[in-house]
Amino acid sequence: MYRALRRALFLVAPERIHTWVFALLRGVTAWSPPRRALTRSLAPRDPVLASTVFGVRFPGPLGLAAGFDKDGSGLKTWGAPGFGCAEVGTVTAQAQPGNPPPRMFRLPDDRALLNRMGFNNHGADALALRLARHVPDVPIGVNIGKTKATPAEHAVTDYAESARLVGPLAAFLVVNVSSPNTPGLRDLQAVSSLRPILAAVRAETSKPVLVKIAPDLSDADVDEIADLAVELGLAGIVATNTTVSRDGLATPGVRELGSGGISGPPVAQRSAEVLQRLYRRVGDRLVLISVGGIETADDAWDRITSGASLLQGYTGFVYGGGLWAKDIHDGIARRLHEGGFASLADAVGSAVRRD
Ligand SMILES: Cc1cc2nc3c(=O)[nH]c(=O)nc-3n(C[C@H](O)[C@H](O)[C@H](O)COP(=O)(O)O)c2cc1C
């Protein structure tokens, strides 16, 4: 049924329909009777799906990835469509408009998206106000990025300022150094640049801190960041952001759309490889959140058994619709029961440990 609805929704420009659908979701869930009804039918309820990760209780492993709710305008929304958590942001220390539109495109033949949003957001202080006013029904992580106008040499203070503002109110913080849409941002993944940023954010907050990395890093860079994260006592790594690669795309005319990061199935293979590499290197010393091209319960299960304690998705939700999170959670629960796992945590990394 969603396929027919999706055909209609896809007649509207991507950013516009995103705004409308998000407003509708917010509107419906602002009122507690429909929010509770949706939550009752869509939220993960099987206790086998629940887990405590870096001290935070998650009702189910699949969360909404960063970028969908950039300003935390839907803090009370995300439990209702069945997500176990939401990562809001990216927010930056100063509000900024992002790149000029059009800046979001569909690649329908790849079930993918291309975006060059450029961290359009109202600023970390505005998000802090929202977080202070709302009690969400699922854990809310906050993704922080560098303000575009801040030069790279002042990146540390920019990230630290965001962490100071939102840290006390977030369930966890994600340091985003992997968006392809802020010039020079991904260069901050070099360990020499990343170390002071992560150390400053850690010093600013007692909340779990994770770093979000790009799928386009070399294996050696992935290893270096993993080692740094362990050394600095980070809670974990979010892998991965969108890719700048245009390899293997089926949708015609992608090159003409210009720059940006690709999400959805085209990033899935590298995202899964990065996860496996990270798990083999750090095992249980870091929490791994896998994101990138997760579409089905099979994909989700592969990521869990490859070492992911939590999962996230954005593009799968756009193409999959309102039952997407529930279907994935139901599929994971079925596999946990069939496999005789007493809890989600027991399944994490089980395929790698068997090797
Ligand atoms: C339109 C759009 C905007 C995004 N904005 C952000 C962002 O602000 N910060 C971030 O860390 N990731 C952002 N992402 C990346 C997603 O969080 C995710 O890492 C990526 O899309 C891969 O997951 P997916 O294949 O499930 O979409 C964005 C993705 C899309 C499609």
Ligand as a Chemical Component Dictionary entry (heavy atoms), coordinates in Angstrom:
data_LIG
# 
_chem_comp.id                   LIG 
_chem_comp.type                 NON-POLYMER 
_chem_comp.pdbx_formal_charge   0 
_chem_comp.three_letter_code    LIG 
# 
loop_
_chem_comp_atom.comp_id 
_chem_comp_atom.atom_id 
_chem_comp_atom.alt_atom_id 
_chem_comp_atom.type_symbol 
_chem_comp_atom.charge 
_chem_comp_atom.model_Cartn_x 
_chem_comp_atom.model_Cartn_y 
_chem_comp_atom.model_Cartn_z 
_chem_comp_atom.pdbx_ordinal 
LIG C1  C1  C 0 18.817 14.221 3.469  1  
LIG C2  C2  C 0 19.852 13.689 4.415  2  
LIG C3  C3  C 0 20.396 14.531 5.379  3  
LIG C4  C4  C 0 21.367 14.056 6.250  4  
LIG N1  N1  N 0 21.871 14.887 7.209  5  
LIG C5  C5  C 0 22.776 14.405 8.095  6  
LIG C6  C6  C 0 23.267 15.214 9.128  7  
LIG O1  O1  O 0 22.860 16.372 9.290  8  
LIG N2  N2  N 0 24.201 14.707 9.970  9  
LIG C7  C7  C 0 24.663 13.416 9.844  10 
LIG O2  O2  O 0 25.507 12.994 10.641 11 
LIG N3  N3  N 0 24.193 12.602 8.889  12 
LIG C8  C8  C 0 23.265 13.064 8.020  13 
LIG N4  N4  N 0 22.784 12.239 7.047  14 
LIG C9  C9  C 0 23.333 10.879 6.933  15 
LIG C10 C10 C 0 22.492 9.839  7.663  16 
LIG O3  O3  O 0 22.421 10.079 9.030  17 
LIG C11 C11 C 0 23.061 8.435  7.419  18 
LIG O4  O4  O 0 24.335 8.362  8.013  19 
LIG C12 C12 C 0 23.178 8.105  5.951  20 
LIG O5  O5  O 0 22.079 8.599  5.220  21 
LIG C13 C13 C 0 23.268 6.591  5.704  22 
LIG O6  O6  O 0 22.112 5.952  6.219  23 
LIG P1  P1  P 0 20.855 5.528  5.302  24 
LIG O7  O7  O 0 21.416 4.752  4.142  25 
LIG O8  O8  O 0 19.990 4.718  6.209  26 
LIG O9  O9  O 0 20.203 6.766  4.870  27 
LIG C14 C14 C 0 21.804 12.696 6.164  28 
LIG C15 C15 C 0 21.242 11.855 5.205  29 
LIG C16 C16 C 0 20.268 12.328 4.341  30 
LIG C17 C17 C 0 19.691 11.390 3.322  31 
# 
loop_
_chem_comp_bond.comp_id 
_chem_comp_bond.atom_id_1 
_chem_comp_bond.atom_id_2 
_chem_comp_bond.value_order 
_chem_comp_bond.pdbx_ordinal 
LIG C1  C2  SING 1  
LIG C2  C3  SING 2  
LIG C2  C16 DOUB 3  
LIG C3  C4  DOUB 4  
LIG C4  N1  SING 5  
LIG C4  C14 SING 6  
LIG N1  C5  DOUB 7  
LIG C5  C6  SING 8  
LIG C5  C8  SING 9  
LIG C6  O1  DOUB 10 
LIG C6  N2  SING 11 
LIG N2  C7  SING 12 
LIG C7  O2  DOUB 13 
LIG C7  N3  SING 14 
LIG N3  C8  DOUB 15 
LIG C8  N4  SING 16 
LIG N4  C9  SING 17 
LIG N4  C14 SING 18 
LIG C9  C10 SING 19 
LIG C10 O3  SING 20 
LIG C10 C11 SING 21 
LIG C11 O4  SING 22 
LIG C11 C12 SING 23 
LIG C12 O5  SING 24 
LIG C12 C13 SING 25 
LIG C13 O6  SING 26 
LIG O6  P1  SING 27 
LIG P1  O7  DOUB 28 
LIG P1  O8  SING 29 
LIG P1  O9  SING 30 
LIG C14 C15 DOUB 31 
LIG C15 C16 SING 32 
LIG C16 C17 SING 33 
# 
